[in-house]
Amino acid sequence: MARYDNILIVKGQNDPKRRYINVKYPNIPLGPQDIYVYTSLGDRYDVMALNYYKDSSLWWIINRANPNQGAGSLFPTIGSQIRIPSSNRVASLISAYEVLNLQN
């Protein structure tokens, strides 16, 4: 599943267990061009990211912009107002993500 593609897995030399490295996300402050929408049944962050950013893997941007919705979930609470950061901020948010996770 694409949602997990960027999660690093490490194994120790003497430890056969696979360990996952936690992904770090940047803070997403309010922006003057952010969009606010009310959610309805069936809304998911990956589908919203596809609609607003043309890339479903950017679901984390919308999720992290709404910390009251529960981190890591793909489903916002039905009927809640959520913030969708403006698409002109996506490149800088991806850059901040890459710096935090050393993937540049």
C-alpha positions as a Markdown table, in Angstrom:
| # | Residue | x | y | z |
|---|---|---|---|---|
| 1 | Met | 0.0 | 0.0 | 0.0 |
| 2 | Ala | 1.4 | 3.4 | -1.0 |
| 3 | Arg | 0.7 | 4.8 | 2.4 |
| 4 | Tyr | 3.6 | 2.7 | 3.9 |
| 5 | Asp | 6.1 | 3.0 | 1.0 |
| 6 | Asn | 8.3 | 5.6 | 2.7 |
| 7 | Ile | 8.5 | 3.9 | 6.1 |
| 8 | Leu | 12.0 | 2.6 | 6.7 |
| 9 | Ile | 12.6 | -0.9 | 8.1 |
| 10 | Val | 15.8 | -1.8 | 9.8 |
| 11 | Lys | 17.3 | -5.1 | 11.1 |
| 12 | Gly | 20.1 | -5.4 | 13.6 |
| 13 | Gln | 23.0 | -7.8 | 13.0 |
| 14 | Asn | 22.2 | -10.0 | 16.0 |
| 15 | Asp | 18.4 | -9.3 | 16.1 |
| 16 | Pro | 16.3 | -11.0 | 13.4 |
| 17 | Lys | 13.2 | -8.8 | 14.2 |
| 18 | Arg | 12.3 | -6.0 | 11.8 |
| 19 | Arg | 11.9 | -2.6 | 13.3 |
| 20 | Tyr | 10.1 | 0.3 | 11.8 |
| 21 | Ile | 11.5 | 3.8 | 11.9 |
| 22 | Asn | 9.0 | 6.4 | 13.0 |
| 23 | Val | 8.0 | 8.9 | 10.4 |
| 24 | Lys | 8.3 | 12.6 | 11.4 |
| 25 | Tyr | 5.9 | 15.2 | 10.1 |
| 26 | Pro | 6.5 | 18.9 | 9.9 |
| 27 | Asn | 4.2 | 21.4 | 11.7 |
| 28 | Ile | 1.7 | 22.9 | 9.4 |
| 29 | Pro | 0.8 | 26.4 | 10.5 |
| 30 | Leu | -2.3 | 28.3 | 9.4 |
| 31 | Gly | -2.1 | 29.9 | 6.0 |
| 32 | Pro | -4.2 | 32.7 | 4.6 |
| 33 | Gln | -5.2 | 30.7 | 1.5 |
| 34 | Asp | -6.1 | 27.5 | 3.4 |
| 35 | Ile | -9.4 | 26.0 | 2.5 |
| 36 | Tyr | -12.0 | 24.8 | 5.1 |
| 37 | Val | -14.5 | 22.1 | 4.3 |
| 38 | Tyr | -17.1 | 20.1 | 6.2 |
| 39 | Thr | -16.6 | 16.3 | 6.0 |
| 40 | Ser | -19.3 | 13.8 | 5.0 |
| 41 | Leu | -19.7 | 10.1 | 5.0 |
| 42 | Gly | -17.0 | 8.4 | 2.9 |
| 43 | Asp | -14.5 | 11.2 | 3.1 |
| 44 | Arg | -10.9 | 10.1 | 3.4 |
| 45 | Tyr | -7.7 | 12.1 | 3.5 |
| 46 | Asp | -6.1 | 10.2 | 0.6 |
| 47 | Val | -9.0 | 10.9 | -1.6 |
| 48 | Met | -9.1 | 14.6 | -0.5 |
| 49 | Ala | -5.3 | 14.8 | -1.2 |
| 50 | Leu | -5.9 | 13.4 | -4.7 |
| 51 | Asn | -8.7 | 16.0 | -5.3 |
| 52 | Tyr | -6.8 | 19.0 | -4.0 |
| 53 | Tyr | -3.2 | 18.1 | -4.7 |
| 54 | Lys | -3.5 | 15.5 | -7.5 |
| 55 | Asp | -1.5 | 13.1 | -5.3 |
| 56 | Ser | -3.1 | 10.7 | -2.8 |
| 57 | Ser | 0.2 | 10.1 | -1.1 |
| 58 | Leu | 0.0 | 13.6 | 0.3 |
| 59 | Trp | -2.8 | 12.5 | 2.7 |
| 60 | Trp | -0.6 | 13.3 | 5.6 |
| 61 | Ile | -0.6 | 17.1 | 4.9 |
| 62 | Ile | -4.4 | 17.3 | 5.4 |
| 63 | Asn | -4.2 | 14.9 | 8.4 |
| 64 | Arg | -1.4 | 16.8 | 10.1 |
| 65 | Ala | -3.1 | 20.2 | 9.5 |
| 66 | Asn | -6.0 | 18.8 | 11.6 |
| 67 | Pro | -4.5 | 17.4 | 14.8 |
| 68 | Asn | -7.9 | 17.3 | 16.5 |
| 69 | Gln | -8.9 | 14.5 | 14.0 |
| 70 | Gly | -6.4 | 11.9 | 15.2 |
| 71 | Ala | -2.9 | 11.4 | 13.8 |
| 72 | Gly | -2.4 | 8.6 | 11.4 |
| 73 | Ser | -6.1 | 8.0 | 10.5 |
| 74 | Leu | -7.3 | 8.2 | 6.9 |
| 75 | Phe | -10.8 | 9.0 | 8.0 |
| 76 | Pro | -11.8 | 12.4 | 9.4 |
| 77 | Thr | -14.8 | 12.7 | 11.8 |
| 78 | Ile | -18.0 | 13.0 | 9.8 |
| 79 | Gly | -19.5 | 16.5 | 9.9 |
| 80 | Ser | -16.3 | 18.1 | 11.2 |
| 81 | Gln | -14.7 | 21.2 | 9.7 |
| 82 | Ile | -11.2 | 20.5 | 8.5 |
| 83 | Arg | -8.5 | 22.6 | 7.1 |
| 84 | Ile | -6.8 | 21.8 | 3.7 |
| 85 | Pro | -3.5 | 23.7 | 3.3 |
| 86 | Ser | -3.2 | 25.6 | 0.1 |
| 87 | Ser | -1.7 | 23.7 | -2.8 |
| 88 | Asn | 1.0 | 26.4 | -3.2 |
| 89 | Arg | 2.4 | 25.3 | 0.1 |
| 90 | Val | 2.8 | 21.6 | -0.8 |
| 91 | Ala | 6.4 | 21.9 | -2.1 |
| 92 | Ser | 7.7 | 23.5 | 1.0 |
| 93 | Leu | 5.8 | 21.0 | 3.2 |
| 94 | Ile | 7.3 | 18.1 | 1.3 |
| 95 | Ser | 10.8 | 19.6 | 1.6 |
| 96 | Ala | 10.3 | 20.0 | 5.4 |
| 97 | Tyr | 9.1 | 16.3 | 5.5 |
| 98 | Glu | 12.2 | 15.2 | 3.7 |
| 99 | Val | 14.6 | 17.1 | 5.9 |
| 100 | Leu | 12.9 | 15.6 | 9.0 |
| 101 | Asn | 13.2 | 12.1 | 7.7 |
| 102 | Leu | 16.6 | 12.5 | 5.9 |
| 103 | Gln | 15.2 | 11.5 | 2.5 |
| 104 | Asn | 16.7 | 14.2 | 0.3 |
